[in-house]
Amino acid sequence: MRESPEPFENLPKLPPPPVNVRQVKRPGLALASRSPLSVAFRHVRPTWRNYIQYVDLAARRGDSAMTRYRECYQTLAPRERANAWPEQICDLANVTPAELVGAVCRAIWESKAAESSMVSSIAHPELLLNTIHFAQKEKNFKDRELFFKMTGSLPDKKGASINIFNTAAGQMGEAIPDLAAGKSKLRSFDQEIIEMSRDLETPFLLKESEDVD
C-alpha cells in the first residue's frame, strides 16, 4: 500500500540565488514598546500609571473586581509595581481587561463631572457680577437680556424662568452633598453610553427630495 505523501513535498523550490549575493535575512518580529492597556490609559495624567488611582476610587465605591485588582497591586514589591503591565495584574486578580477599562472610565467620568460642577459653581458669582457690570453699558443689550432672564424678569422663549434670588439658598444646600457623592448635573457615564448607543442604532433616513450621489 502506497504511503500518503508528506505535506508540501511537491511544492516547487526556488533556484539558487545569484552568485556573490548576501543571504536574505528573515525579518524579525518588531516588539511593541507599550501594552494595549497602557496605550488605552495614555490620556491619564500625569502618566498612564496613575490609572491605579481610579481603580482605587472604583474599589472604594464597592466594585469587587477592582477591589481584587487593587489588593493584587498592593501585594507587589515597589519595583514590580513600577514595571508591571496592567494585563499582568489582570491575570493575578482574575479581572478581564474590559472590566478594568470600564471601571477606570467610569471613575474618571464621575471624578471629572464633579470637578466640572465645582468649577462652574465657583465661577458663577464672578460671571454674574461681570454680566451685571457689562449690562449697564448702553450697547450691551444682550447682557441685559441675559440678566433679566436669569432673574426671572424676562421669560425666555420657552416660557420658563429661574429666579436666582428665591432658589439660590436651596440650590447651594443641595449642591454640597451632590458634589461629595461625585454627582453633577451633567449626564452620568451610563446615560452617556446609552445615548451614544441609541444614536448608533438610529437608522439614517433621507428625505424624498434629497438625492444620493
C-alpha positions in Angstrom: 0.0 0.0 0.0 1.4 3.4 -1.0 2.1 5.8 1.8 0.5 9.2 1.7 2.9 11.9 0.5 4.4 14.2 3.1 2.8 17.6 3.2 4.3 20.2 1.0 6.7 17.7 -0.6 5.6 18.6 -4.1 5.9 22.4 -3.7 8.3 24.0 -6.2 11.7 25.1 -5.0 13.4 28.3 -5.8 16.5 28.1 -7.9 19.8 29.0 -6.2 20.4 32.7 -5.5 22.6 34.9 -7.7 26.4 34.5 -7.2 28.2 36.7 -4.7 24.9 38.0 -3.1 24.4 38.1 0.7 21.9 35.7 2.0 18.5 37.2 2.7 17.7 37.5 6.4 14.3 36.7 7.8 12.6 39.9 9.1 12.3 39.8 12.9 9.1 40.5 14.8 9.0 44.1 15.9 8.3 44.2 19.6 5.8 46.7 20.9 7.1 49.2 23.5 3.7 49.5 25.2 1.0 47.1 26.1 -2.6 47.5 24.7 -4.0 48.6 28.1 -1.2 51.0 28.8 -1.9 52.6 25.4 -5.6 52.9 26.3 -4.6 54.7 29.6 -2.1 57.0 27.9 -4.5 60.0 28.3 -4.5 59.7 32.1 -2.4 62.4 33.7 0.4 62.8 34.8 1.3 59.4 33.4 -0.7 56.4 32.3 0.3 54.5 35.5 -1.9 56.9 37.5 -4.9 54.8 36.3 -4.5 52.9 39.6 -5.9 55.9 41.4 -9.2 55.4 39.6 -9.1 51.7 40.3 -8.9 52.7 43.9 -11.9 55.0 43.5 -13.9 52.2 41.9 -12.9 49.8 44.7 -14.0 52.3 47.4 -17.3 52.6 45.6 -17.9 48.8 46.1 -16.6 47.3 42.8 -15.5 43.8 43.9 -13.4 43.2 40.7 -11.4 46.5 41.3 -11.0 45.6 44.9 -9.3 42.3 43.9 -7.2 44.3 41.4 -6.1 46.8 44.0 -5.2 44.2 46.5 -3.0 42.3 44.0 -1.4 45.6 43.0 -0.6 46.4 46.7 0.9 43.0 47.3 3.6 43.6 44.6 7.0 44.9 45.5 7.7 48.6 44.6 9.9 47.5 41.7 7.3 45.2 40.4 4.6 47.9 40.6 6.8 50.2 38.5 7.4 47.6 35.9 4.2 45.5 35.8 1.8 45.9 32.9 -2.0 46.2 33.6 -2.5 42.9 31.7 -0.3 41.1 34.2 -2.2 42.3 37.2 -5.5 41.4 35.5 -4.3 37.8 35.3 -3.3 37.9 39.0 -6.6 39.4 40.1 -8.8 37.3 37.7 -10.1 40.5 36.2 -10.8 40.9 32.5 -9.2 43.9 30.6 -12.7 45.0 29.7 -13.7 45.2 33.4 -10.6 47.2 34.2 -11.1 49.7 31.3 -14.8 50.1 32.1 -14.2 50.7 35.8 -11.4 53.3 35.1 -13.5 55.1 32.5 -16.5 55.3 34.9 -14.3 56.6 37.8 -12.7 59.2 35.5 -16.1 60.3 34.2 -17.6 60.8 37.7 -14.4 62.5 39.0 -14.3 64.9 36.1 -18.0 65.6 36.3 -17.7 66.6 39.9 -14.8 68.8 39.1 -16.7 70.5 36.3 -19.6 71.2 38.7 -17.3 72.7 41.3 -15.5 74.9 38.7 -18.8 76.1 37.3 -20.1 76.8 40.8 -17.1 78.8 41.8 -17.1 80.8 38.6 -20.9 81.5 38.7 -20.8 84.5 41.1 -18.0 86.2 39.3 -19.6 85.7 35.9 -22.9 87.1 37.3 -21.1 90.2 38.6 -19.5 90.7 35.2 -22.8 90.2 33.4 -24.4 92.9 35.6 -21.4 95.2 35.1 -21.5 94.9 31.3 -25.3 95.1 31.2 -25.1 98.7 32.5 -23.5 99.8 29.3 -25.8 101.0 26.6 -24.5 98.9 23.8 -24.5 95.6 25.7 -28.2 94.8 25.4 -27.5 91.1 25.2 -26.1 91.2 28.7 -29.1 93.0 30.0 -31.4 90.4 28.3 -29.4 87.6 29.8 -29.5 89.2 33.3 -33.3 89.7 33.2 -33.8 86.1 32.0 -31.7 84.8 34.9 -33.6 86.9 37.5 -37.0 85.9 36.1 -37.9 89.5 35.0 -37.9 88.4 31.3 -39.4 85.0 30.4 -37.4 83.1 27.8 -38.9 81.7 24.6 -40.0 78.5 26.3 -42.0 80.4 28.9 -39.9 79.2 31.9 -37.8 81.4 34.1 -35.4 80.9 37.0 -35.4 83.3 39.9 -31.9 83.1 41.3 -32.8 85.1 44.4 -35.6 82.7 45.6 -33.8 79.5 44.8 -30.1 80.2 45.4 -30.2 79.2 49.0 -31.9 75.9 48.3 -29.6 75.1 45.4 -26.5 75.8 47.4 -27.7 73.5 50.2 -28.3 70.7 47.7 -25.1 71.1 45.7 -22.7 70.2 48.6 -23.8 66.6 49.1 -24.1 66.1 45.4 -20.5 67.1 44.9 -19.4 65.0 47.8 -21.1 62.0 46.3 -19.5 62.5 42.9 -22.7 63.5 41.2 -23.4 66.5 39.0 -26.0 68.0 36.7 -24.1 66.5 33.8 -25.3 63.2 32.4 -23.9 60.1 34.1 -21.5 57.7 32.4 -24.3 55.2 31.9 -26.6 57.8 30.4 -24.0 59.0 28.0 -23.2 55.4 26.8 -26.9 54.7 26.4 -27.4 57.9 24.4 -24.4 57.0 22.2 -25.9 53.5 21.6 -29.2 55.0 20.6 -27.6 57.3 18.1 -25.7 54.4 16.5 -28.8 52.3 16.3 -31.0 55.1 14.8 -31.3 54.4 11.0 -30.1 57.1 8.6 -33.1 58.2 6.6 -33.2 60.5 3.6 -36.0 62.8 2.6 -37.6 62.2 -0.8 -36.3 65.5 -2.1 -32.7 64.5 -1.2 -30.5 62.9 -3.9 -27.7 60.4 -3.1 -24.8 60.5 -5.5 
